[in-house]
């Protein structure tokens, strides 16, 4: 993706999740500049860490004694709990010169476990503060270390490449020299020397699929970027298979058993179905209840939530049909469901009178 696309993706991840984006790109492509712009536009403080210049003490702080207890001072760069929302930029992660420095930062770039705070040694980072990583690809043209797979598995890999159209818009906004812009407009191949392909050999893992799930629930990416974002977590093959499966599955109506047993997973999909698919789901639910109207409490609630999400005309038709099934009618007539079905029942009573 180009820098403009990278900015959109990174902003979504930083403002909507606790995941750690890792921006991978060749020198001079705009990784840092794009990130700084994201922070400025989202009104986030920006704290850069040049990890190639840091030692473990710079990260975890200096030890001191408090009585008979050893503690570590908070590093000067560490955002305090009361500071405005801040992005800590771990730059040159794979240029860390000492192995123990890389091991120390490992904990910091890992997204916090559910209900926990991101931490580094004894320091805990307030959830309002986020972390982002940038690296050059380990393709043999940079003096960088190869990051182990356990570390890569804890980040969302985002690959950013040079793109003339994107650069031209940026150059115009910044008022670059007119001759430079004109030259590159007719010699676009001279914008940047092509680098080697950026392949971090990402493979699917349980943790990676969990992060895909978090992104799908919380973020909205342009359709053409979804493949690149998910490939940065589970690899190209798995991401392509997953998105193809989603596309094929999206064209099928939600099934009755999904409405009754998996409502939380399909509610959003049901609300966005085309009219023909919506009708197919509705008919499937009716047929299922005609065959077997014995519902457990969770299925009852799922049915009522399904009714509530339908457009008014479909809701009216469905309730009218379901009231002809005695066991279902007994469920819908309960006081706790009045907010959903009362107007339909009253309309039916008026028609009957």
N, C-alpha and C positions, 0 to 999 in steps of 0.2 A: 504494500500500500504506500501511497505518497504521504508527505508530512501532514497535509490537511486532513487526510483520512485518519492518520495516526492520532492526531489531536482529538478528533471526535471520539475515537475508540477509548483512548486513555482517559478523557474526561468522564465518559460514561462509567468506566471501571472505578476511577478514583472517587467520584461523587456518589456512587450508588452501591458499592461493595467494599469489602475489606481486603480484596485480593491484591496481589502485587504484580503490576505490569512490568515486563522486561522488554525494553525497546532495543532491538538488534538492528544495526545498520553500519554501513561503511563510513569512514571519516568524512566530516564536512557535509553530511546529508541533511542535517538539521534536527538531530535527535534532541539535544539540549535546548536549542532555541525554541523548538516546538513545545517542549515541556514547560519552559518558562512562560510561554504565551498562554498555555492552558491554565497555569496557576494564576496569571494575571487576569484572564477572562473569568475564571471561576472564583476570584477573590480569595485565593489560598496563598498563605505564606510559602516561601520557597527556601529550602535549606539544602545546599549542595554538599556532598561528601565526596572528596576525591580519594577513593579507596587505595589507589596506587601510591599515595603519599602517607598513608596512615598505618599506625601500629595498633596492637590490641588495646593498649592503654588509652589511645585516642577514642576508642569505641566504648569501652566498658568503664572508663574513668579510673582515677587513681585510688588505691586502697588507703583506708585510714581506720584507726581504732576508735571505737566508742565504748568505753569501759573494756569489757573482755570480749567484745564482738567486733569482727572485721566487717567494714562496710566499704562501698565504692562510691566516690563522688560522682554526681551527675555531670556528664560531658557538657561543655559549653554549647554545643550545637543541639543538644537534646531538647525538643519542644516541651515546655512545662504543661501541666494539665490545664492551666488557665489561659494559655496562649491561644490566639485565634487558630482556626483550622490550618494545618501546615502539611506540606508535602516534603518529605525527606528524600532527596535524590541521591541514591547510591550510584555514583558515576564510576565507570571503569572497574566494575566488579571483578572482571577476570584479569585485571592488571594488579590486583593485590599482590605485593611482592613476597609476603610471608604466608606460609600455609596457615599459621594460627590466626592471622587476620581474616582470612577467608572463612575459617571455621567459626570465628566469633560472629561474623556478619550473617552466617547461615541462619542462625536463630531469628535474626531481625527481619530478614526478607520473607520468612515463612508467615503466611496468613494466620491470624490467631484462631485457635480452636473455638468452637461455639461456646459463648459465655465467658471466654477468656480475653485478655488483652495481649496485644503484640508486645514482645519483651526482648531485651538484650541484657543478658546476665541478670543482675538484680533490678534493673530498671524496667518499668512498665510504661508503655506508650498509650496515652489517652486515645479512645476509639475515633475521636474526631480527626486525629492526625493519620496520614497515609504514607506509604512507602512506594517508590518507583525505582527501577533499576535501568541503566543503559550500559550496553556493551558493544564492542566491535566483534564481528564474527570470527571464530577461531579457524580461519581458512588458510593459515600459513603465511599471510602477508602482514600480520600484526604480532607484536610481542605480547601475547596474551596466554593465559593458562586455560586449559580445557576444563570446563565446569562439569562436575560429576552429575549423573542423571538424577540423583536424589535432590540436588539443589534445583535443577531445571524443572523438576516435577512440581515444585512449589510456586512457580511463577507462570504468568500468562505471557507467552512469547509473542511479541509483535514485531514483524519484519517491515522495515521502512526502506524504500528505495528512492533513488533520484528520479524526478519526473519533470520534464521541461515545462509543461503547462502550469503545474503547481508553482514551480520556481518563478515563472514569468509573472504570475499574479502577485507573488510576494515582492518581486523586484519592482513592479509598478507602484505598489503601495508604499514601498520604502524609498522610492525615488532614485533608484540606481542610475548610474551614468547611461545616457541614451545610446551611446555608441556600443557599450557593452551589451545592452539589451538587443539592439538591432543585429549585432554580430551573432549572438546566440540564437536569435530567431531564425536565421538562415543556416546556422551550423549547430543544430541542437545536439549533435553527437559530441560536441566539445564542452557541453555543460559539466560533465563529470566522467572520468574514466570508468568504464564498467568494472565492477569488482567481481570476485568469485561468487557463485551461488551461495546463499546463506542457508545452510542446512544444519540445524542443531540436533538432528536425529531424534525428534520427539516421538514418543510412542505412548499408546493409551495405558492409563493406570486407573485404579479405583479413585484416587485423589483427583486425577485430571477430570474424570467424568463428573465428580462432585462439583468441581469448579465450573464446568460447562453448565451444569444445572443452575448454579448460582447466577451465572451471567444471563441465562435465558429467563430466569425469574425476575431479575432486577434491571437489566439493561436492554436498550433498544439500539440495534446496529442496522445500518443500511444493508439491504439484502446482499449486495455485492461484497460486503466486508465480512459477513458471517463466516464464510468458509475460511478466510484467513485467520480470524480470531480463534475459531475452534481448532483449526489445524495447529495453532500455537500451543495447544494444550494436549491434544490426542494424536497429532500427526495428520498428514494429508489424507491418507487412505481412510482412516476411521472417520475423519470429519466429513469427507465426501460421502461415505456410506450413510452416516447419520443424517445429513441434510437431504440426501436423496430419499431416505426412509421417511423423514418428516414431510417432504413434499408429497410423496405418494399417499401417506396416511392422512394428510390434510384434505385430500380429495375424496375421502371416504366419510360417510356420515358416522357420527358418534353412535356407538351401539348401546342398546338398552342396559346391558349389564354394567357398562362403563358409567352411565348416568346413576345407576342405583348403588354401585359398589365403589366407584372411583371418582366421585363427583369433583373433589378438590383438584384432581389432575386434569379433568376435561372441561371444567367450567368455562375457562377462557375460550377454549376451542368451540364449545357450543355457542357461546355468545356471538362468535364471528362467522358461523356457518352461513353458506348461501341458503336461500329460501328452499331450494329443492332438497338440500341435505338436511335442513331443519325439519322438513316434513317427513323425511325418511326416519330420522331419529324419533320424532313424535310418534309415528305409527309403530315403530319397534317397541317403544315403551308401553303403548296401549296393548299391543299383542302380548307382550311379556306379562303384564298384569292380568290380562284376561286368562292366561294359562295358569298363572300362579300369583295370587295376590297376598301371599303370606310374607310380610315384610318385617325385618327386625327394626329396632329403633333408629339405627344409623341410616338404613335404607329409606325409612319414612322421611327423615329430615332431608336426605338427598333428593327425594322425589319433590318435596315442597320447594326446595331451592331451585330445582330445575324448572318447575312451574313458574316461579317468581322471575326467572331470568328471561322468559319468553316475551315476545311482543304481545300487546294486549289481545289482539284478535286470536292469535294462536293459543294464548293462555285460556281465553274464554272457551274455545273449542275443545281443548284438552280436558279442562275441568268438567265441562258438560258431559264428555264421554266417560270420564273416570267415575263420575257420580252414578253411572249405571252399573258399576261393579260394586256390589254391597260392601265387601271388605275394604275397598279403597275409599268408598264414600264415608265409612265410619271413621277413617283416618282424617280425611279432609274436613270433616264437620267439627273437629275438636277446636275449642276456643283458641288454643295456642297458634293455630294456623289461620285465624280470621284475617289477618293483615294481607294474606296472599290470595285467599279464595272467597272472602266474604262478598266482594262486589260482584263476582261471577254468580254466586248462589242467589244473591238478591235479584240479579237480572233474570235468572231462570225462573224465580218465583213470580216476578212481574209478568213474564211471558205466559206462565201457566195460569195466572188469574185473568 
